Amino acid sequence: MKDFWNQRYAQKAYAYGKEPNAYFRQTLQDIAPGKILLAAEGEGRNAVYAATLGWEVYAYDFSEMAYQKAMSLAEEKKVKIHYQVASLSELDFSEEFFDAIGLIYVHFPDSIRETNHHQLEKLLAPKGNIILEAFSKNHPHYQRLNPKVGGPKMPSQLYDTAGLSGDFENLKMLHLQEEIITLSEGSYHVGQTSVVRMHGIKQLKRFFL
């Protein structure tokens, strides 16, 4: 899998473009800047955008080519990002370190999805935000009609609102909905499909006597 992504990111063009994901941009611009983590961030389009808004940006991906492209984009946009070539299990941040987490087309298989989402939620400070957009379980229908829309081909890597609500049970959901949208992100996310969009805020811990 790592070889697949290194090969995709090795091309000169940015596979998913240089502009941020539309839902991420729309949601983030209304949140006061702090520290943000971009998971499996690829070529850096969302991380770099967050940095232009004044966020202290951290990102990770296991692809070395993704890292190189992200750092080139940050240099082009004259911003700084902290980017690690790593997987989630290799990160060494303290709990509640981040004020926001972005999960843009980060597709964990069912076997590890719940564990990874819980781990990410632990890194989020109380009142922190999680912004997520991912292909829904209805995506394969659109993928068959138009392979250019991209996305995982394994059903276990696709999401629905019930699953995400269960994974992030400590979030107050401001938005959690399956939507039909038209993607225009580089060469690999092009066309109509079904996605799940989520914006949640981590609730304060409650103590009972």
N, C-alpha and C positions, 0 to 999 in steps of 0.2 A: 504493500500500500504506500509506503514512504517513497519507493521508486516511482510509482504512478504520479504522485504529486510533484516530485522533483522534476519529472519529465514535463508535466503540464506547465509548471512555472518557469521552465528553462527558456521558453520562447520570449522574444523581445517584447511583444505586446503583453499587456496585463490581461490575464485570462478572464477576470470578472470586472475589468475596467479600473479606472482610478477614482471614480466617484463613489461616495458612500452609498450603502443600501438606503433606499428611500424611507423605509419605516424607521430605521435607526436614526437617520438624520432628523426626521420629523419629530421623533420622541426626545432625542438627546438635547435638542436646541432649547427645550423648555425646562431643563434641569440645571441647577447651579453646579458649576465645575468643581471637581474634587479629584479623587484617584479612581481610575477606571481600568478594568481588565478586559481585554478582548481575547476570547478563547478561540483556539484554532484559527488564527487571524489571517493566514494566507499572505497575500501580497500587500496587506497593510492599508487598504483603502478606508476602512472604518476607523482604525487606530489613528491614522494621519488626520482624518477629519476631526476626530475628537480633540486632537492636540491643537488644531487651529482655533478651537473654541475655548482654549485655556485649560483643558483637562491635563492632569499628570497621567500619562498613558503607559500602561504595561500591556504586553501582548506575548502570546506564545504560539508556536506551531512546530511540528516535528520535521518540517521540510527546510533544508538549508537554502534551497533556491527561493522559497517564500521569504525567508529572512533577508536575503540579498535584495530582492525586489522591494520589500517593505522599507528597508533602510534607504534605498535609492529614492523612493517616493517621498520619504520624510525629508531628505536632503533637498529634493526638488521644491517641496512646499515650505522649506525653511522652518521645520518644526523638529522637536526632539521626542522620540519614543523609546521606551525600554522594552526591548524585544528579546525573548529567549528562544533558542532552538531546543524545545523540550516537549514532553507530553504533560498532561495535567498531573499525573502522579509524581512527577519530578519537580514540581513547583515547591518553593519553600517560603510561602508567605504566612504570616500569622493570621489567625482567625479574625474576622471583622475588619480586615485591612482596607477593603475597597468600598467606595461610595456608589459604584455602579459596575455592572458586568454586562458585556455585550456578547450575545450568542447568535451570530448571524450565519445561518446554514451550517451549524455544527451538529452533525448527525451521528450521535452515539448509537450503536446497536442496543437492542433491548437488554442484552446480557450485562451491560455496564451502564446503561443510561441513567437509571435511578441512582446508583452509587455516585456517578460523576456529577449529577445535578445536585445531590445532597452536599457533596464536597465543595462545589462552587458556591452554594448558598451559605456555607460556613465562612467563606472568605468575605462575605458581604456584611457591612456594618448595618446595625438597626437603622431603619428609614432609608436604606440604600435601595437602588433601583436595578432590576434586571430587565433588559430589553432583548427579546428573542424574535427571530423570524426563521422559519424552517418549512420544508416541504411537508404537506399533510399526507395522511394515509390515502387520500384520494388523488394524489399526484400521479400515480402510474397511468391513469386514464389519459391525462394530458400528455404525459411522456410518450405514450404510444402514438398519439396523434402528431406529436412534434418532438422528435428526439433532441432538437436544439435547445429545449428548455432545460436540459441537464438534470442533475440531481441523482440521488442514490437509486439503484435498481433493486435493492433488497428491502422488502416490506418491513423488516424488523428495524430499519433505520429511519422510518418515517413516524411522524408524530400526530397526536390528536389532542384536543383540549382537555379531555378527561385525564389522560396520562400526565400531561404537564401540570395540571392542577394538583394531582397526587404527588408528583415529584417535588413540587415547590409549595408544600402545605403551610409554610411559615410566611408566605407572601400574601399581601392583600392585592388582589388582581384589579388593576385599573382598566386593563384591556386584555381579553383572552378570547380570540375568535378565529374561526376558520374563514378565510376569504379567498375569492377568486381574483387574481391580479395578473397583470401583464408585465413580465420582467424584461428589462433591457439593461443587462449587466455584462459588458464585455462580449465575448464570443460563446460563452457556455451557459448563460442564463438568458435565453431569448424566447419570449412567447408567453402565452397564457397558461396558468396553472393554479393549483390550489395550495395555499400555504396556511400555516398557523402563525398568528402574530400575538405576542404576549408582552405586556408591561406590568410588572408587579413591584411592590414596595415591601421590604422586609419589616415585619411588625416587631415592636418592642417585646422583649421577653416579659412574661407575666409571672409574678411570684405569689404563691398562695400560702397563707399562714394556717 
